[in-house]
Amino acid sequence: MTDNGYWRWNTNITWHYFCSVGSSAAMAREATNEFIRYHHIRTLLYFSVCTMESALNAAMRQHMKGEAEDDIIERLRKPRFREKVSAWPSEIGGREISFEPDFWEFFERHKQVRDEITHPKQRDHSVYRDLDQTDPTAIEKAIARALVTLRVAQGNPWPYWLLSWNYVGMNADPTFPMESNNLNGFYHSLPVLGIRWNGMGQMAFERQGMSSLQNFDELDALMRKLTMDIEPFSARFPQRLRLTRRWWDTSFLQDDFKKSNAN
């Protein structure tokens, strides 16, 4: 049977949405005034919910693999978001699974702010007080940790990009992000950045180092302590994709590219 759907390269919807979470959190932290910060916080809240629903829908679709497409669409369409985040991880994992308290704090507190942003109903400006009290890093990490929990429930390793680092250099464009993978990309980038992740070999890398929430928390802490923002340029492999935490910062990437080529 031929699949006549429309498909594109470098287009993982959950990855795209989480990239919006990571970039908006970073830009909110670096905003130079409250107007710009509000913009990025709104984006962060909106795409946090989008990311969770995208990941849950993709996981349920995989769980229902082989069933009629109409039945899958109906299952994805009907439940409210609360039901999906509450019940679906356990159904998908085949055992009792719940997201961590930091996710539920996000859900109970910030999803309401997101809903108010999407459908404004308040008579006053109290939503800005809520935006002022929003911690972008806490939300970014809560969403990442929830996605790790979901991946573990599926019996899969979690992807490197949940650390909010991405590869750039697609099509020889130093500013073009590209989704790589844990083994062909991330495994080789960590030692270049100075991280020896538990001394594991490539064959055991995902199974032992990227398969639990504890793994994620430990590696996230190490990555946040790094003093470099981008994987060093390789004169031997000048077109090699490079891992960076500032993948969204076009000016930074262009400046780094100029400096690398000048040396």
Secondary structure, 3 states (H helix, E strand, C coil): CCCCCCCCCCCCHHHHHHHHHHHHHHHHHCCCCHHHHHHHHHHHHHHHHHHHHHHHHHHHHHHCCCCCHHHHHHHHHCCCHHHHHHHHHHHHHCCCCCCCHHHHHHHHHHHHHHHHHHCCCCCCCHHHHHHHCCCHHHHHHHHHHHHHHHHHHCCCCCCHHHHCCEEECHHHCCCCEECCCHHHHHHHHHHHCCCCCCCCCHHHHHHHHCCCHHHHHHHHHHHHHCCCCECCCCCCCCCCCEEECCCCCHHHHHHHHHHHHHC
